[in-house]
Amino acid sequence: MDAIIKEIAAIGIVPVIKINDPKDAVPLARALYDGGLPAAEVTFRTACAKEAIERICTELPDMLVGAGTVLTPKQADEAAAAGAKFIVSPGLNPTVVRHCVEKGIPIVPGCVSPSDIERALELNLDTVKFFPAEQAGGIAMIKAMSAPYSGVSFMPTGGISPKNLNDYLSFSKVVACGGSWMVKEELIAEGRFEEITALAREAVMTMLGFELAHVGINPDAGAQADAIAALFAGTFGLEKKQGNSSTFAGTAVEVMHSPGFGAKGHIAFRTNSIERAVRYLKFKGVAFNEGSAKYNAKGALAAIYLQEEFGGFAVHLVQK
């Protein structure tokens, strides 16, 4: 998978934006960035798309900017010259794809059928746009096509909303979703960029789905973990389960057999995607204890502690 596509996958959501006035480009991009979405697909649906891309790339160099609705090699060249790091097209035009591949520009063309995917594979692509996603069969269609084409990944766009976002992102073959619900034209035209920031932040929180998983208690010296867990279990009617390093009362209370991370204990938060959660929190300036990372049998990150303690409690993320 191309490095740019990996970066898109780590972000998870790519706002698809249409800019009618170049002066709105930077405030809009900054609103998305402040909301936790440092990526945007600027569509070539207006005459100022190239200028908009250029302004964003100049003023916000950390923003991952791509060009969408690219229909010709000329548009691809204009987008790349303006600073676009990737190209997205609504369909698969072999001429445009070959041009981008020859120029070394990552391109994600639209594909909605096995025949489209066959053409993409013939052009040495392994990531395609699924557009229009909902109208073309949604996540069920993507899963069906993934069976014979297991090496292909998808970026669905079209009809994506907070209600179905995680239906798509929960499938391993979906690298990210494109969407415009947080960048509605009226919000841009009226300069309501604070609302766009709020919608972007809401989209990120929906994607990550943080939930309290459990609280871990480091018992005082001489205290018996089993007795503390039994007290919780007996009081609240929870099942007590003893493990190698701790005893659980239900699923929400863990009592350590010996002090672990944190002066008082630890607090665990579940997330829909631990990789995206780590990227987002690092983007927000949160440091991690890299030595605490645990991986599953497939080599994917399964748990990791934050560097800072919160009120004497270590905090860690776990994959749902």
C-alpha positions in Angstrom: 0.0 0.0 0.0 1.3 3.4 -1.0 2.6 5.6 1.9 0.0 8.3 1.2 -2.8 5.8 1.3 -1.5 4.5 4.6 -1.6 8.0 5.9 -5.2 8.4 4.7 -6.0 5.1 6.4 -4.6 6.3 9.7 -6.8 9.4 9.6 -9.8 7.4 8.6 -12.1 10.1 7.3 -11.4 12.3 4.2 -13.7 15.4 4.0 -14.8 15.9 0.4 -15.0 19.7 -0.2 -16.3 21.9 -2.9 -14.9 25.5 -2.8 -16.6 28.2 -4.7 -14.5 31.1 -3.4 -10.7 30.7 -2.9 -10.8 32.9 0.2 -12.7 30.1 2.0 -10.0 27.5 1.3 -7.7 28.2 4.2 -10.3 28.9 6.9 -12.1 25.7 5.9 -9.0 23.6 6.0 -8.0 25.1 9.3 -11.5 24.3 10.7 -11.1 20.7 9.7 -7.6 20.5 11.1 -8.7 22.0 14.4 -11.4 19.4 14.5 -9.0 16.5 14.2 -9.2 15.9 10.4 -5.9 16.9 8.8 -7.0 15.8 5.4 -9.2 17.0 2.6 -10.2 16.1 -1.0 -10.7 19.3 -2.9 -13.0 18.6 -5.8 -12.4 19.9 -9.3 -16.1 20.8 -9.5 -15.3 24.5 -9.5 -12.9 26.7 -11.5 -10.9 27.7 -8.3 -10.0 24.2 -7.2 -6.3 24.5 -8.2 -6.0 27.9 -6.4 -7.8 26.5 -3.3 -5.3 23.5 -3.2 -2.4 25.8 -3.6 -3.6 28.1 -0.8 -4.2 25.3 1.6 -0.8 23.6 0.9 1.0 26.9 1.4 -0.7 28.0 4.6 -1.2 24.6 6.2 1.7 22.3 5.1 0.7 19.6 7.6 -2.6 19.2 5.9 -2.9 16.1 3.6 -4.5 17.6 0.6 -5.8 15.6 -2.4 -7.7 16.5 -5.5 -11.1 14.9 -6.3 -13.4 14.7 -9.4 -10.2 14.6 -11.5 -11.4 13.7 -15.0 -8.4 14.5 -17.2 -4.6 14.2 -17.2 -4.4 18.0 -17.4 -6.4 18.4 -14.2 -4.2 15.8 -12.5 -1.1 17.9 -13.5 -2.7 21.1 -12.2 -3.6 19.4 -8.9 -0.1 18.0 -8.4 1.5 21.4 -9.4 -0.7 23.1 -6.7 0.5 20.6 -4.1 -2.0 17.8 -4.1 -0.6 14.6 -2.6 -3.2 12.3 -4.1 -5.8 12.1 -6.9 -9.3 10.8 -6.6 -11.6 10.2 -9.6 -15.3 9.2 -9.7 -14.7 6.5 -12.2 -11.8 4.5 -13.7 -10.4 6.3 -16.7 -7.3 4.3 -17.9 -5.7 7.3 -19.5 -5.9 9.3 -16.3 -4.7 6.4 -14.2 -1.7 5.6 -16.4 -0.8 9.3 -16.5 -0.8 9.5 -12.6 1.1 6.2 -12.3 3.8 7.4 -14.7 4.1 10.7 -12.8 4.2 8.9 -9.4 1.0 10.5 -8.2 -1.1 8.2 -6.0 -4.6 7.8 -7.6 -7.8 6.3 -6.2 -10.2 5.8 -9.1 -13.9 5.0 -8.7 -14.9 1.3 -9.0 -18.3 -0.2 -8.4 -18.1 -3.6 -10.1 -15.8 -6.6 -10.5 -15.0 -5.5 -14.1 -13.9 -2.1 -12.7 -11.7 -3.8 -10.1 -10.2 -6.1 -12.8 -9.1 -3.0 -14.8 -7.7 -1.4 -11.6 -5.6 -4.5 -10.9 -4.4 -4.5 -14.5 -3.2 -1.0 -13.9 -1.3 -2.1 -10.7 -3.7 -0.4 -8.3 -4.7 -2.0 -5.0 -6.9 0.7 -3.5 -10.0 2.0 -5.2 -12.8 4.5 -4.5 -16.3 2.9 -4.1 -18.6 5.5 -5.4 -21.5 6.3 -5.0 -21.2 4.0 -2.0 -24.7 3.8 -0.7 -26.4 3.9 -4.0 -24.1 1.1 -5.4 -24.9 -1.4 -2.6 -23.1 -0.1 0.4 -20.9 -2.1 2.7 -22.6 -5.3 1.7 -21.5 -4.8 -1.9 -17.9 -4.1 -0.8 -17.8 -7.2 1.3 -19.1 -9.3 -1.6 -16.5 -7.9 -4.0 -13.8 -8.4 -1.4 -14.2 -12.2 -1.4 -12.7 -12.7 -4.9 -10.4 -9.6 -4.6 -8.9 -10.0 -1.2 -5.9 -7.8 -2.1 -8.0 -4.8 -2.9 -8.9 -2.0 -0.4 -11.7 0.5 -0.7 -12.4 4.1 0.1 -16.2 4.4 0.0 -17.7 7.9 -0.7 -21.3 8.9 -1.3 -24.0 8.7 1.2 -21.6 8.3 4.2 -22.9 9.8 7.4 -22.3 9.5 11.2 -25.1 6.8 11.1 -23.3 4.4 8.8 -19.6 5.5 9.1 -18.6 2.7 11.4 -20.5 0.1 9.3 -17.8 0.8 6.7 -14.8 1.5 8.8 -15.3 -1.7 10.8 -14.5 -3.7 7.7 -10.8 -4.4 7.3 -10.8 -3.8 3.6 -12.0 -0.2 4.0 -9.0 2.1 4.4 -11.0 5.3 5.0 -14.3 7.0 4.2 -14.9 10.1 2.1 -17.7 12.4 3.2 -19.1 15.9 3.0 -21.6 16.0 5.9 -19.2 18.1 8.0 -18.4 20.5 5.1 -21.9 21.5 3.8 -21.9 24.3 1.2 -24.1 26.6 3.3 -21.7 26.4 6.2 -18.8 27.3 4.0 -20.6 30.1 2.2 -21.8 31.7 5.5 -18.4 31.4 7.1 -19.6 29.1 9.9 -16.2 27.5 10.3 -16.6 26.9 14.1 -19.6 24.7 13.3 -17.4 22.8 10.7 -14.8 22.3 13.4 -17.4 20.9 15.8 -18.8 18.6 13.1 -15.3 17.4 12.3 -14.6 16.7 15.9 -17.9 14.8 16.2 -17.0 12.7 13.2 -13.7 11.8 14.8 -15.3 10.8 18.1 -17.9 8.8 16.2 -15.1 7.0 14.3 -13.0 6.3 17.4 -15.9 5.4 19.7 -14.1 5.8 23.0 -15.7 3.9 25.9 -14.6 3.2 29.5 -13.5 -0.4 29.5 -12.4 -1.0 33.1 -10.6 0.4 36.1 -7.6 -1.3 37.5 -6.8 -1.0 41.2 -3.3 -1.3 42.7 -4.0 -2.7 46.2 -2.2 -1.3 49.3 0.7 -3.2 50.6 -0.6 -6.4 52.3 -4.0 -6.2 50.8 -5.3 -9.3 49.0 -6.5 -8.7 45.4 -8.9 -11.6 45.7 -10.6 -10.2 48.7 -11.0 -6.8 47.1 -12.4 -8.3 44.0 -14.7 -10.5 46.1 -16.0 -7.4 47.9 -16.9 -5.7 44.6 -18.4 -9.0 43.2 -20.5 -9.7 46.3 -21.8 -6.2 46.7 -22.8 -5.6 43.1 -23.6 -9.2 42.0 -20.6 -9.5 39.7 -18.8 -12.6 38.6 -15.3 -12.9 40.0 -12.6 -14.2 37.6 -9.0 -14.8 38.6 -6.2 -14.4 36.1 -2.4 -14.7 36.2 -1.7 -11.1 37.1 -5.1 -9.8 38.3 -8.6 -10.7 39.4 -11.7 -9.2 37.8 -15.0 -8.4 39.3 -17.3 -8.4 36.3 -15.7 -6.7 33.4 -15.3 -3.1 34.9 -13.1 -3.7 37.9 -9.7 -5.2 37.8 -7.6 -5.7 41.0 -3.9 -6.2 40.4 -2.1 -9.0 42.2 0.9 -6.7 42.4 1.2 -3.0 41.6 1.2 -2.3 37.9 1.3 0.9 35.9 0.1 4.0 37.7 0.5 5.0 41.3 -3.1 4.1 42.2 -3.9 1.8 39.3 -5.0 2.2 35.7 -8.0 3.1 33.6 -8.7 1.5 30.3 -10.6 2.9 27.3 -11.9 0.8 24.5 -11.8 2.2 20.9 -13.1 1.1 17.5 -9.6 1.5 16.1 -6.6 1.7 18.3 -4.2 2.7 15.4 -6.4 5.6 14.5 -6.9 6.6 18.2 -3.1 6.7 18.7 -2.6 8.8 15.6 -5.4 11.2 16.7 -4.1 11.5 20.2 -0.5 12.1 19.0 -1.9 14.7 16.7 -3.4 16.3 19.8 0.0 16.3 21.5 -0.5 13.2 23.7 2.6 11.1 24.3 2.6 7.3 24.6 4.7 4.8 26.5 5.8 2.9 23.4 7.4 0.2 25.6 3.9 -0.7 26.9 2.5 -1.6 23.5 1.0 -5.1 23.1 0.2 -6.7 19.8 -2.1 -9.5 18.8 -1.3 -12.7 16.9 -1.5 -10.9 13.6 0.9 -8.2 14.7 -1.7 -5.5 15.1 -1.6 -3.1 18.0 -4.0 -4.3 20.8 -3.1 -2.1 23.8 -0.9 0.8 24.8 -0.5 3.2 27.7 -0.3 6.9 27.6 2.8 8.4 29.0 1.1 10.7 31.5 -0.9 9.6 34.6 -4.3 11.1 35.3 -4.8 11.7 39.0 -2.4 8.9 39.8 -3.9 6.5 37.3 -2.2 5.3 34.3 -4.4 5.3 31.2 -4.3 2.8 28.4 -6.2 2.1 25.2 -7.5 -1.3 24.2 -9.0 -2.4 20.9 -12.7 -3.3 21.0 
